[in-house]
Amino acid sequence: MTTTTSVKVSAKYQIAVPQIARKKLNIQKGDRLLVDVQDGVIVLIPQPKRYTDYLQGLHSEIWEGVDIEKYINGERDAWTNSANG
């Protein structure tokens, strides 16, 4: 569900994060937001407290159906064979 609301930019170029957004994203006092500009749109993203938690599982779908042990052993063999080659 998309929620749209407006905020006013202050004389110091500050904005307040609307309550509905704070609640949905669990934004607390003192939290930091990342500011990204994408094709003329400002995107505010809660900054992860730990990037490792944020990145965990990212693009896990590329490993679906892959035997990880077989893949790693194949990579090791390729490195070993190229060093001898």
C-alpha positions as CSV (number, residue, x, y, z in Angstrom):
1,M,0.0,0.0,0.0
2,T,1.4,3.4,-1.0
3,T,1.0,6.3,1.4
4,T,1.5,9.8,0.1
5,T,1.6,12.9,2.3
6,S,3.3,16.3,2.0
7,V,5.8,18.0,4.2
8,K,7.0,21.6,4.3
9,V,10.6,22.6,3.8
10,S,11.7,25.0,6.6
11,A,13.8,28.1,6.2
12,K,16.8,25.9,7.2
13,Y,15.8,23.3,4.5
14,Q,14.6,20.8,7.1
15,I,11.6,18.6,6.9
16,A,9.8,16.5,9.5
17,V,9.2,12.8,8.8
18,P,5.4,12.3,9.0
19,Q,4.0,10.1,11.8
20,I,2.6,7.5,9.4
21,A,6.1,7.0,7.8
22,R,7.8,6.9,11.3
23,K,5.4,4.2,12.5
24,K,5.5,2.0,9.3
25,L,9.3,2.1,9.2
26,N,9.9,2.2,13.0
27,I,12.0,5.4,12.8
28,Q,13.0,6.6,16.2
29,K,14.6,9.9,17.5
30,G,18.2,9.9,16.6
31,D,18.0,7.4,13.7
32,R,19.7,8.4,10.5
33,L,18.2,8.4,7.1
34,L,20.0,7.9,3.8
35,V,19.0,10.4,1.1
36,D,19.1,9.3,-2.5
37,V,18.1,11.2,-5.6
38,Q,16.7,8.9,-8.3
39,D,15.5,10.5,-11.6
40,G,14.4,13.7,-9.9
41,V,12.8,12.0,-6.9
42,I,14.2,12.2,-3.3
43,V,14.1,8.8,-1.6
44,L,14.7,8.6,2.2
45,I,15.8,5.2,3.5
46,P,16.3,4.3,7.1
47,Q,20.1,3.8,7.5
48,P,20.7,0.2,8.8
49,K,22.3,0.1,12.2
50,R,24.4,-2.8,10.9
51,Y,25.0,-3.2,7.2
52,T,25.7,-6.9,7.5
53,D,22.1,-7.4,8.7
54,Y,20.9,-5.2,5.9
55,L,22.8,-7.2,3.2
56,Q,22.1,-10.6,4.6
57,G,20.3,-12.7,2.1
58,L,20.6,-10.1,-0.7
59,H,20.1,-11.8,-4.1
60,S,19.9,-15.2,-2.5
61,E,17.7,-16.3,-5.4
62,I,20.8,-16.6,-7.7
63,W,21.9,-19.6,-5.5
64,E,18.6,-21.5,-5.8
65,G,19.2,-25.0,-7.1
66,V,23.0,-24.7,-6.9
67,D,25.0,-27.3,-4.9
68,I,27.2,-24.9,-2.9
69,E,29.8,-27.5,-2.0
70,K,30.2,-28.6,-5.7
71,Y,30.4,-24.9,-6.7
72,I,33.1,-24.1,-4.2
73,N,35.1,-27.3,-5.0
74,G,35.0,-26.4,-8.7
75,E,36.3,-22.9,-7.9
76,R,39.1,-24.3,-5.8
77,D,40.1,-26.7,-8.6
78,A,40.1,-23.9,-11.1
79,W,42.5,-21.9,-8.9
80,T,44.7,-24.9,-8.2
81,N,44.9,-25.9,-11.9
82,S,45.6,-22.3,-13.1
83,A,48.5,-22.0,-10.6
84,N,50.0,-25.2,-11.9
85,G,49.4,-24.3,-15.5
